[in-house]
Amino acid sequence: MSACGNLKEKGKVLQERRPNILFIFADDLGYGDLGCYGSTEVATPNIDKLASQGTMYTQFHTTSGVCSPSRTSVITGHFPARHSVHGHFAGNEVNSRRNMPNWLNDSLPVYMPRIMQEAGYTTAHFGKWHLGGGGLPNGDLSAPEPKVYGYDETRVWNGNGPTWKGDKLWPTTRYMDSDTLWVQSSSRIVVDETIDFLKRNQGKKPVFINLWLKDPHTPLWPNEQQKLPYKGLEPDKETYFAVLTDVDRHIGRLMKALNEMGLDKNTLVIFSSDNGPAHVPPALNVGSTGGLKGRKVDVFQGGVNVPFIVRWPGKVEANKIDTTSVLSAVDLLPTFAELAQKELPIEYRPDGESFAAIFDNVPFIRNKPLYWDWRFETQDPNRPNGWVSGAVRYGDWKLLTDSKLERVELYNISADPFESKDLSDENMAKTSEMLVQLEQWQRELPPRLEKK
């Protein structure tokens, strides 16, 4: 065989070894909501087993304390403010007041699923979308379907396109939240869809799946069977824990199916969450940040530091906890592209960086800073962290400030992950340096509008 033939054969073998990728994104699940991350009250044996079979990371960050911006980063590899996605996509009037579009720009050169599609993967998105559309009055009916962004198959809620109620647009169905049976069954039906997709594509091209759960986002209406393990606890615990345990059960079903299909050894499974636990009951009372400051809608650690579990048998070290690698949702696109052996277009500039080295059990040394932009400051005494408008994390340090860059707090996150001691006065040079860094980044963003 010629040298050229050998190279082609080697390339073919390498491509065949590319993993299936299954990215599971829970909704509003807090850092401390799982047994493997310290919860002593809720049973999550299947996710705990997933963690024991792989590596847990303690410093994974989303790019926002709320849903749509966080998900924008996953899909684009950019900080969401670059695309004017500041809060969750809502009705057109609300989006306009927030200086937001009505859906994620569908004409960008790069999206995660399209990159995977171009790399030869069969792609799917099952579950929550919330990047535009979903039915009036809360989402624009003219928003593109998720398939436009690069998926071969989709079935979603909070977005236009096929739901579990048929293949047509549903003018008044955005969340399907008024359907009690759907709410308590959402984890089951989305896992069922994923298992079916895996079976139909088994032995063909590698697959990439975004499995984006609803739970434990409100409303939470578990049935009596789901609540049974927590009978006798206070109502908020009974409800919230029942939902978490139900999610866990279906993740267990999915992992069992992977094993039975012989797919588990060449499937990278990642489990994470879009932001911290909700700021409304029952999660407000019992959802756990593991002691981290803040929660959903905050850019303190409790709002953006979430679980991140990686399992890849034979590749990723089992029963390990990585406390040093600083990872972000904005890194997922370049990371998955590297795993898929797909070069990104030269004109594309990701805000994240590939952390694919962790799959060879090498700690990730971050070079790029992480930024957060939040445009909904409040003086509400019930939200003591509501003054924060922007933040930057670089190295061990994280700086937070208000929109006028007048109130500033500085923390050494490696030494103080709970953000308990403001070091800005003691480290004025570092504070000034990071303020300049944040200001420079903010100047790159679409302009802020005065509040209406």
C-alpha positions as CSV (number, residue, x, y, z in Angstrom):
1,M,0.0,0.0,0.0
2,S,1.3,3.5,-0.8
3,A,2.2,6.0,1.8
4,C,-0.9,8.0,0.7
5,G,-3.0,4.9,1.1
6,N,-1.6,4.4,4.6
7,L,-2.5,8.0,5.6
8,K,-6.0,7.6,4.3
9,E,-6.4,4.4,6.2
10,K,-5.0,5.9,9.4
11,G,-7.4,8.9,9.0
12,K,-10.3,6.5,8.6
13,V,-9.4,4.6,11.7
14,L,-9.0,7.9,13.7
15,Q,-12.4,9.1,12.5
16,E,-14.0,5.8,13.4
17,R,-12.7,6.3,17.0
18,R,-14.4,9.6,17.4
19,P,-16.8,9.4,20.3
20,N,-20.5,9.7,20.3
21,I,-21.2,12.8,22.4
22,L,-24.2,13.1,24.7
23,F,-24.5,16.4,26.5
24,I,-27.1,16.4,29.3
25,F,-28.2,19.9,30.5
26,A,-30.4,20.1,33.5
27,D,-32.5,23.2,34.1
28,D,-32.0,25.2,37.3
29,L,-30.1,22.4,39.1
30,G,-27.8,23.8,41.8
31,Y,-24.2,22.9,42.6
32,G,-25.3,21.1,45.8
33,D,-28.4,19.4,44.5
34,L,-26.8,16.0,43.9
35,G,-25.5,13.4,46.3
36,C,-22.1,13.3,44.5
37,Y,-21.8,17.1,45.1
38,G,-22.6,16.9,48.8
39,S,-26.4,16.6,49.2
40,T,-27.3,14.3,52.1
41,E,-31.1,14.6,51.7
42,V,-31.9,13.7,48.1
43,A,-31.3,10.3,46.4
44,T,-29.5,10.6,43.1
45,P,-27.8,7.1,42.9
46,N,-27.6,7.0,39.1
47,I,-26.0,10.4,38.6
48,D,-23.7,9.6,41.6
49,K,-22.7,6.4,39.8
50,L,-22.1,8.4,36.6
51,A,-19.7,10.6,38.6
52,S,-18.0,7.6,40.2
53,Q,-17.3,6.2,36.7
54,G,-15.8,9.4,35.5
55,T,-14.5,12.8,36.7
56,M,-16.3,15.5,38.6
57,Y,-15.3,19.1,38.2
58,T,-15.8,21.7,40.9
59,Q,-15.0,24.8,38.8
60,F,-17.3,24.6,35.8
61,H,-19.1,27.9,35.0
62,T,-22.1,28.9,32.9
63,T,-22.0,32.3,31.2
64,S,-25.1,33.6,32.9
65,G,-27.4,33.1,35.9
66,V,-30.4,32.5,33.6
67,C,-31.4,30.1,30.9
68,S,-31.3,31.6,27.4
69,P,-27.9,33.4,27.7
70,S,-26.3,30.3,29.2
71,R,-27.6,28.2,26.3
72,T,-26.6,30.8,23.7
73,S,-22.9,30.2,24.8
74,V,-23.2,26.5,24.4
75,I,-24.5,26.8,20.8
76,T,-22.2,29.7,19.7
77,G,-19.0,29.5,21.7
78,H,-19.5,33.2,22.4
79,F,-20.4,35.1,25.5
80,P,-24.2,35.8,25.1
81,A,-23.9,39.6,25.3
82,R,-22.2,39.5,22.0
83,H,-25.5,38.5,20.5
84,S,-27.6,40.8,22.7
85,V,-29.0,37.9,24.7
86,H,-29.1,39.3,28.2
87,G,-32.1,37.5,29.7
88,H,-34.5,34.7,28.8
89,F,-36.3,35.0,25.5
90,A,-39.8,36.1,26.2
91,G,-42.6,38.0,24.3
92,N,-41.5,40.4,21.6
93,E,-42.4,43.5,23.6
94,V,-40.4,42.3,26.6
95,N,-37.4,41.4,24.4
96,S,-37.5,44.8,22.8
97,R,-37.5,46.5,26.3
98,R,-34.4,44.4,27.1
99,N,-32.7,45.4,23.8
100,M,-32.8,41.8,22.8
101,P,-33.7,40.0,19.5
102,N,-36.7,37.6,19.4
103,W,-34.4,34.6,18.8
104,L,-30.8,33.7,18.5
105,N,-29.3,35.0,15.3
106,D,-29.6,32.2,12.8
107,S,-27.1,33.6,10.3
108,L,-23.8,33.2,12.2
109,P,-21.0,31.3,10.5
110,V,-20.7,28.7,13.3
111,Y,-23.1,26.8,15.6
112,M,-22.1,23.8,17.6
113,P,-24.6,21.3,16.0
114,R,-23.7,22.5,12.5
115,I,-20.0,22.0,13.2
116,M,-20.7,18.5,14.4
117,Q,-22.9,17.9,11.3
118,E,-20.2,19.0,9.0
119,A,-17.7,16.7,10.9
120,G,-19.9,13.7,9.9
121,Y,-22.0,13.4,13.0
122,T,-25.7,12.7,13.1
123,T,-27.1,15.5,15.3
124,A,-30.1,15.8,17.5
125,H,-31.6,18.1,20.1
126,F,-34.2,16.7,22.5
127,G,-35.8,18.8,25.2
128,K,-35.8,22.4,26.1
129,W,-34.7,25.0,23.5
130,H,-35.5,28.5,24.8
131,L,-33.4,30.2,22.1
132,G,-36.5,31.8,20.5
133,G,-40.0,30.9,19.4
134,G,-42.5,28.6,21.1
135,G,-45.8,30.3,20.5
136,L,-47.7,33.5,21.2
137,P,-47.8,35.5,23.4
138,N,-44.4,34.4,24.9
139,G,-42.4,33.5,21.8
140,D,-42.3,34.6,18.2
141,L,-44.0,32.2,15.7
142,S,-41.7,33.3,13.0
143,A,-38.6,32.2,14.9
144,P,-36.6,29.5,13.1
145,E,-36.9,25.9,14.1
146,P,-33.9,24.4,15.9
147,K,-33.1,22.3,12.9
148,V,-31.9,25.5,11.2
149,Y,-28.9,25.6,13.5
150,G,-27.6,22.3,12.4
151,Y,-29.7,19.4,13.8
152,D,-30.8,16.4,11.9
153,E,-33.6,15.6,14.4
154,T,-35.3,17.7,17.0
155,R,-38.2,17.5,19.4
156,V,-38.4,20.4,21.8
157,W,-40.4,22.7,24.1
158,N,-39.8,26.4,24.5
159,G,-39.2,26.6,20.8
160,N,-40.7,26.3,17.3
161,G,-40.7,22.9,15.7
162,P,-41.9,19.4,16.6
163,T,-43.0,19.0,20.2
164,W,-44.6,15.9,21.7
165,K,-48.0,17.2,20.6
166,G,-47.4,17.0,16.9
167,D,-45.2,18.5,14.2
168,K,-47.0,21.8,13.7
169,L,-46.5,25.1,15.5
170,W,-48.7,25.6,18.5
171,P,-49.7,29.2,18.8
172,T,-50.4,29.2,22.6
173,T,-48.0,26.4,23.6
174,R,-44.6,27.6,24.7
175,Y,-43.9,25.7,27.9
176,M,-46.7,23.2,28.0
177,D,-46.6,24.0,31.7
178,S,-50.3,23.9,32.1
179,D,-50.2,20.2,31.3
180,T,-49.7,18.5,34.6
181,L,-49.1,15.1,33.1
182,W,-46.4,16.5,30.8
183,V,-44.7,18.3,33.6
184,Q,-44.3,15.2,35.7
185,S,-43.3,13.1,32.6
186,S,-40.9,15.4,30.8
187,S,-37.7,13.7,31.9
188,R,-39.2,10.3,30.9
189,I,-40.3,11.4,27.4
190,V,-37.1,13.2,26.5
191,V,-35.0,10.2,27.6
192,D,-37.3,7.9,25.7
193,E,-36.7,10.0,22.6
194,T,-33.0,9.9,23.1
195,I,-32.9,6.1,23.5
196,D,-35.0,5.7,20.4
197,F,-32.6,8.0,18.4
198,L,-29.6,6.0,19.6
199,K,-31.2,2.7,18.6
200,R,-32.1,3.9,15.1
201,N,-28.6,5.3,14.5
202,Q,-26.6,2.5,16.1
203,G,-23.7,1.2,14.0
204,K,-23.9,4.2,11.6
205,K,-22.2,7.5,11.9
206,P,-21.1,8.9,15.3
207,V,-23.9,10.8,17.0
208,F,-24.1,14.2,18.8
209,I,-27.0,14.7,21.1
210,N,-28.0,17.7,23.2
211,L,-30.4,16.3,25.8
212,W,-31.8,19.4,27.6
213,L,-34.0,18.5,30.5
214,K,-36.9,20.6,31.9
215,D,-36.3,19.6,35.5
216,P,-36.0,20.9,38.1
217,H,-37.3,24.1,36.6
218,T,-40.7,25.2,37.9
219,P,-43.5,24.3,37.8
220,L,-42.9,21.1,39.7
221,W,-45.9,18.7,39.9
222,P,-44.6,15.3,40.8
223,N,-47.2,12.5,41.1
224,E,-47.8,10.5,44.3
225,Q,-45.5,7.7,43.2
226,Q,-42.6,10.1,42.5
227,K,-43.2,11.7,45.9
228,L,-43.3,8.5,47.8
229,P,-39.6,8.4,48.9
230,Y,-40.0,11.8,50.6
231,K,-43.3,11.4,52.3
232,G,-43.3,13.1,55.7
233,L,-40.9,15.8,54.7
234,E,-42.0,19.4,54.4
235,P,-43.9,20.1,51.2
236,D,-41.1,22.0,49.4
237,K,-38.6,19.2,50.1
238,E,-41.1,16.5,49.1
239,T,-41.8,18.2,45.8
240,Y,-38.2,19.2,44.9
241,F,-36.5,16.1,45.9
242,A,-39.1,13.9,44.2
243,V,-38.4,15.7,40.9
244,L,-34.6,15.3,41.3
245,T,-34.9,11.6,42.1
246,D,-37.2,11.1,39.0
247,V,-34.6,12.8,36.8
248,D,-32.0,10.5,38.3
249,R,-34.0,7.4,37.5
250,H,-34.3,8.3,33.9
251,I,-30.6,9.1,33.6
252,G,-30.1,5.6,34.9
253,R,-32.4,4.2,32.2
254,L,-30.4,6.0,29.6
255,M,-27.0,4.7,30.9
256,K,-28.4,1.2,31.0
257,A,-29.6,1.5,27.4
258,L,-26.1,2.8,26.3
259,N,-24.6,-0.3,27.9
260,E,-27.1,-2.7,26.3
261,M,-26.5,-1.3,22.9
262,G,-22.7,-1.6,23.3
263,L,-22.3,2.2,23.0
264,D,-21.1,3.2,26.4
265,K,-17.4,2.6,25.8
266,N,-17.2,5.0,22.9
267,T,-19.7,7.6,24.2
268,L,-18.6,10.7,26.0
269,V,-21.4,11.6,28.5
270,I,-21.4,15.0,30.1
271,F,-23.9,16.1,32.8
272,S,-24.3,19.7,33.8
273,S,-26.8,22.5,34.5
274,D,-27.7,25.8,32.9
275,N,-27.5,27.9,36.1
276,G,-27.9,27.7,39.8
277,P,-31.1,26.8,41.7
278,A,-34.2,28.9,41.2
279,H,-34.9,32.1,43.1
280,V,-38.6,31.1,43.6
281,P,-40.2,28.3,45.7
282,P,-39.7,25.4,46.1
283,A,-36.1,25.7,44.9
284,L,-35.7,29.0,46.8
285,N,-36.2,27.2,50.0
286,V,-34.5,23.8,49.4
287,G,-32.5,24.0,46.1
288,S,-28.8,23.9,47.1
289,T,-25.8,25.9,45.9
290,G,-23.6,23.9,48.3
291,G,-23.0,27.0,50.3
292,L,-21.9,29.2,47.3
293,K,-23.1,32.8,47.3
294,G,-26.1,33.7,45.2
295,R,-28.4,31.5,43.0
296,K,-30.3,31.8,39.7
297,V,-30.2,35.3,38.2
298,D,-26.9,36.1,40.1
299,V,-23.4,36.0,38.7
300,F,-22.0,35.2,42.0
301,Q,-20.8,31.6,42.2
302,G,-24.1,30.1,43.3
303,G,-25.7,31.3,40.1
304,V,-23.0,30.2,37.6
305,N,-20.9,27.5,39.3
306,V,-22.7,24.3,38.6
307,P,-22.1,20.5,38.5
308,F,-20.0,19.1,35.6
309,I,-19.6,15.4,35.3
310,V,-17.6,13.7,32.5
311,R,-17.7,10.0,31.8
312,W,-15.8,8.3,29.0
313,P,-14.8,4.7,29.9
314,G,-11.3,3.8,29.1
315,K,-10.4,7.5,28.5
316,V,-11.5,9.7,31.4
317,E,-10.2,8.6,34.8
318,A,-12.9,7.2,37.1
319,N,-13.8,8.2,40.6
320,K,-11.8,11.5,40.4
321,I,-12.5,15.0,41.4
322,D,-10.8,17.9,39.6
323,T,-10.7,21.0,41.8
324,T,-8.3,23.1,39.7
325,S,-9.4,23.1,36.0
326,V,-11.5,26.3,35.4
327,L,-14.0,25.4,32.7
328,S,-16.9,27.2,31.1
329,A,-19.9,26.5,28.9
330,V,-18.4,28.8,26.3
331,D,-15.6,26.2,25.9
332,L,-17.9,23.4,24.8
333,L,-18.1,24.3,21.1
334,P,-14.3,24.4,20.5
335,T,-13.9,21.3,22.7
336,F,-16.4,19.2,20.8
337,A,-15.0,20.4,17.5
338,E,-11.6,19.2,18.5
339,L,-13.0,15.8,19.5
340,A,-14.8,15.6,16.1
341,Q,-11.5,16.5,14.4
342,K,-13.2,19.5,12.8
343,E,-11.2,22.7,12.2
344,L,-13.2,25.8,12.9
345,P,-13.4,28.5,10.2
346,I,-10.5,30.9,10.2
347,E,-12.9,33.9,10.5
348,Y,-14.6,32.5,13.6
349,R,-13.3,33.8,16.9
350,P,-14.6,31.7,19.8
351,D,-14.6,33.3,23.3
352,G,-14.0,29.9,24.8
353,E,-11.1,27.6,24.3
354,S,-10.9,23.8,23.9
355,F,-10.4,21.9,27.1
356,A,-10.1,18.5,25.3
357,A,-6.9,17.8,27.3
358,I,-9.1,16.8,30.2
359,F,-10.2,13.7,28.3
360,D,-6.6,12.6,28.5
361,N,-6.7,13.3,32.3
362,V,-4.6,16.4,32.0
363,P,-5.7,19.4,34.1
364,F,-6.8,22.3,32.0
365,I,-4.9,25.6,32.3
366,R,-7.1,28.4,31.3
367,N,-5.6,31.2,29.2
368,K,-8.7,33.3,28.4
369,P,-10.8,35.3,30.9
370,L,-14.4,34.6,31.6
371,Y,-16.9,37.5,31.5
372,W,-20.5,37.9,32.7
373,D,-22.9,40.7,31.7
374,W,-26.2,41.2,33.6
375,R,-28.5,44.1,32.7
376,F,-31.2,43.8,35.3
377,E,-29.8,45.4,38.5
378,T,-32.3,45.8,41.3
379,Q,-32.4,47.4,44.8
380,D,-34.8,44.7,46.0
381,P,-33.8,43.9,49.6
382,N,-34.8,40.3,49.0
383,R,-32.0,40.1,46.4
384,P,-28.9,41.3,48.2
385,N,-26.8,40.4,45.2
386,G,-28.9,42.2,42.7
387,W,-26.6,45.1,42.3
388,V,-24.1,43.2,40.2
389,S,-24.0,44.2,36.5
390,G,-20.7,42.7,35.2
391,A,-18.0,40.3,36.3
392,V,-14.7,38.9,35.1
393,R,-12.7,35.9,36.2
394,Y,-9.1,35.6,35.3
395,G,-6.7,33.2,37.0
396,D,-7.7,32.9,40.6
397,W,-9.4,36.3,40.8
398,K,-13.0,37.3,40.1
399,L,-14.2,40.9,40.1
400,L,-17.8,42.0,40.2
401,T,-19.2,45.5,39.7
402,D,-22.3,47.6,39.1
403,S,-23.2,49.3,35.8
404,K,-21.5,52.5,36.8
405,L,-18.3,50.7,37.8
406,E,-18.6,52.4,41.2
407,R,-19.3,49.5,43.5
408,V,-16.6,46.8,43.2
409,E,-15.9,43.5,44.9
410,L,-12.9,41.3,44.4
411,Y,-12.5,37.6,45.4
412,N,-9.8,35.0,45.2
413,I,-12.0,32.1,44.1
414,S,-9.4,29.4,44.4
415,A,-8.9,30.3,48.1
416,D,-12.5,31.6,48.7
417,P,-15.0,29.8,46.5
418,F,-17.8,31.1,48.7
419,E,-17.0,34.8,47.9
420,S,-17.0,35.6,51.6
421,K,-14.1,38.1,51.8
422,D,-14.0,41.1,49.5
423,L,-10.3,41.8,48.9
424,S,-10.7,44.9,46.6
425,D,-9.4,47.4,49.2
426,E,-6.4,45.1,50.0
427,N,-5.6,44.6,46.4
428,M,-6.2,47.9,44.7
429,A,-3.7,47.2,41.8
430,K,-5.4,43.9,41.0
431,T,-8.8,45.6,41.3
432,S,-7.8,48.4,38.9
433,E,-6.3,46.0,36.4
434,M,-9.4,43.8,36.3
435,L,-11.7,46.8,36.0
436,V,-9.8,47.9,33.0
437,Q,-10.1,44.4,31.6
438,L,-13.8,44.3,32.1
439,E,-14.3,47.8,30.7
440,Q,-12.4,46.9,27.5
441,W,-14.6,43.8,27.0
442,Q,-17.8,45.8,27.6
443,R,-16.8,48.3,24.9
444,E,-16.9,45.4,22.4
445,L,-20.6,44.7,23.2
446,P,-23.8,46.1,21.7
447,P,-24.6,49.3,23.6
448,R,-26.7,49.4,26.7
449,L,-30.1,51.2,26.5
450,E,-31.5,53.4,29.1
451,K,-34.2,51.7,31.1
452,K,-37.7,52.5,29.8
